[in-house]
């Protein structure tokens, strides 16, 4: 391994490429890289996960189920919260620094070949996300893993991860997000996401808007793959709030599973769990039920950092990475259900490419009177909407002037929120940090949470 490399230096080199929000709609350079590297994308079976919301949580549940069945796993997800190595996980843990650096050192000369070919053709060289995706496949092939759970970065058809063919294609709930890139309707977005459905595979889909479901159904029939939809062939039978999460009964596609303790909050996480169960059943053959005790063990171990995650108490501070209107809506429902707050101080930061107006409108509508105060802030991302602009938008939307505060820096925003929550000695007050993944990532670090 070259002495010049460290995780930090590799990350800096990756950041020097086209950034994550500048994904190239192309696959040819990925296939070229895979050919040069000896096709690491074909070294292991893949469960491929796309959708608008719930991808990472669902991927983590699927991975937990695979590991509980004794399989060695790779998990590729994005973005990361604390450290870039979180994106490439081996057996549930971020890839070791040494492995991350060693594999990058090994593949880098080959990626430079692809870069030079692209430049010669007048195309941009490999992007940040393309390089990380190639690195992920190379790491998993090097291990080697028994199976990889691969989360799509954006869309599906031309997403870099689509260089792999999923034995199971998983589609989590589709709603409007990244409309400037994926389409203005859920039907158009579903067409992009249906790109991961491949011949020889198996489609597992969450409940979808009718137009999106139709697109997925037609693509599955076209590829001649079996398909199962939540709400038709499988789903959540019942669930009850429990300490630290919920108890869930799930009807799968091959069996029924009772008393699954899921240490995550909200109906959406129960639905993600049902999708994960169906994906596991499909992967293992779709005809034989899973072992209930193995599944119970798997789900009891599931975590989903940054998703309605409690970071401290007295006052309770929750972070939630919801960053589109539908994500905000389901998270708000879960907060109403799982927490007994008398009031909630909300710290909000949004990125420029998101629909700030709809996000704020959904916050106001979904949280209602529970939200006593809003503090608008911004993460360190260059794509963050200025805090003042968010506050002005909130006032235009009818947020009460007396309940809107601005703090450009997140540490100042958190300090103000704690003061507001603790005013009047209200022991049942809470704080919610939401609106963007970058904001949640910074909040976790500020509050001493350094692992994901």
Secondary structure by P-SEA (a helix, b strand, c coil): ccccccaaaaaaaaaacccccccccccaaaaaaaaaaccccccccccccccccaaaaaaaaaaaaaaaacccbbbbbcccccccccccccccccccaaaaaaaaaaaaaaaaaaaaaaaaaccccccaaaaaaaaaaaaaaaaccccccccccccccccccccbbbcbbbbccccccccccccccaaaaaaaaaccccccbbbbbccccaaaaaaaaaaaaaabbbbbbccccccccccccccccbbbbbbcccccccccccccccaaaaaaaaaaaaaaaaaacccccccaaaaaaaaaaccccccccccccccbbbbbccccaaaaaaaaaaaaccccccbbbbbbbbccccaaaaaaaaaaaaacccccbbbbbcccccccccaaaaaaaaaaaccccccbbbbccaaaaaaaaaaaaacccccccbbbbcccaaaaaaaaaaaccccc
